[in-house]
Amino acid sequence: MGPRNDQIIYLKKTPEEAYQPLVGGTSPHFLHFRDASFGPSTYNLTLLNCFHAISKALSNGFFNFEDFDVDEYEYYESFATIMYSIHPFRKG
């Protein structure tokens, strides 16, 4: 988790307050996220959008370090798990 997320989670800063130091002064421009497809991107997901998502998850009780299971997260985010779950010939 990056240092800006920490500012939202622990220092209770707004997404804009956490984002401002990243875009002020001589900071480099951040490209918008896009998926790995070859076609044109149909949406622009910014770093600020992600900060807003973290803030909203916190305020609605969807994210809490007290009950966050790192092992479960690492299991479900692994490429092998994802590929196994979508493979058309899997058993089970």
C-alpha positions as CSV (number, residue, x, y, z in Angstrom):
1,M,0.0,0.0,0.0
2,G,1.4,3.3,-1.0
3,P,2.2,6.3,1.2
4,R,-0.8,8.3,-0.1
5,N,-3.2,5.5,1.0
6,D,-1.7,5.7,4.4
7,Q,-2.5,9.4,4.6
8,I,-6.2,8.6,3.8
9,I,-6.4,5.6,6.2
10,Y,-4.3,6.7,9.2
11,L,-4.1,10.5,8.9
12,K,-7.8,10.8,7.8
13,K,-6.9,13.1,4.9
14,T,-9.4,13.6,2.1
15,P,-8.5,12.0,-1.3
16,E,-7.7,15.5,-2.6
17,E,-5.4,16.3,0.3
18,A,-3.5,13.0,-0.3
19,Y,-3.3,13.5,-4.0
20,Q,-2.3,17.2,-4.1
21,P,1.5,16.6,-3.2
22,L,1.7,14.2,-6.1
23,V,0.5,16.7,-8.7
24,G,2.0,20.0,-7.4
25,G,5.3,21.5,-8.3
26,T,7.6,19.4,-10.5
27,S,5.9,16.1,-9.9
28,P,5.6,13.8,-13.0
29,H,2.2,13.4,-14.7
30,F,0.5,10.1,-13.8
31,L,-1.1,8.2,-16.7
32,H,-4.6,6.9,-16.3
33,F,-5.1,3.2,-15.8
34,R,-6.2,1.1,-18.7
35,D,-6.6,-2.7,-19.1
36,A,-4.4,-4.8,-21.3
37,S,-6.7,-5.0,-24.3
38,F,-5.6,-3.7,-27.7
39,G,-8.6,-1.5,-28.3
40,P,-9.2,2.1,-27.2
41,S,-9.8,2.6,-23.5
42,T,-13.5,3.1,-22.7
43,Y,-12.8,4.7,-19.3
44,N,-10.0,6.6,-17.5
45,L,-9.3,5.5,-14.0
46,T,-7.1,7.9,-12.2
47,L,-5.0,7.7,-9.1
48,L,-7.5,10.2,-7.5
49,N,-10.4,7.8,-8.4
50,C,-8.5,5.1,-6.5
51,F,-8.0,7.4,-3.5
52,H,-11.8,8.1,-3.5
53,A,-12.5,4.4,-3.6
54,I,-10.3,3.8,-0.6
55,S,-12.0,6.6,1.3
56,K,-15.5,5.4,0.4
57,A,-14.6,1.8,1.4
58,L,-13.4,3.1,4.8
59,S,-16.4,5.3,5.4
60,N,-18.8,2.5,4.5
61,G,-17.0,-0.2,6.6
62,F,-15.8,-2.3,3.6
63,F,-12.2,-2.0,4.6
64,N,-10.8,-2.6,8.0
65,F,-7.2,-3.7,8.9
66,E,-8.6,-5.3,12.1
67,D,-10.3,-8.1,10.0
68,F,-8.2,-8.0,6.8
69,D,-6.9,-11.5,6.0
70,V,-3.6,-11.2,4.1
71,D,-3.4,-14.9,3.3
72,E,-6.9,-14.9,1.8
73,Y,-6.1,-11.8,-0.3
74,E,-2.9,-13.3,-1.6
75,Y,-4.7,-16.5,-2.5
76,Y,-7.4,-14.8,-4.5
77,E,-5.1,-12.2,-6.2
78,S,-2.8,-14.9,-7.5
79,F,-2.7,-15.4,-11.3
80,A,-3.0,-19.2,-10.9
81,T,-6.1,-18.9,-8.8
82,I,-7.7,-16.6,-11.3
83,M,-6.8,-18.8,-14.3
84,Y,-8.1,-21.9,-12.5
85,S,-11.4,-20.3,-11.7
86,I,-12.1,-19.2,-15.3
87,H,-10.7,-22.2,-17.1
88,P,-13.6,-23.9,-19.1
89,F,-12.3,-27.4,-18.5
90,R,-11.8,-27.3,-14.7
91,K,-13.4,-29.9,-12.5
92,G,-15.5,-28.9,-9.5
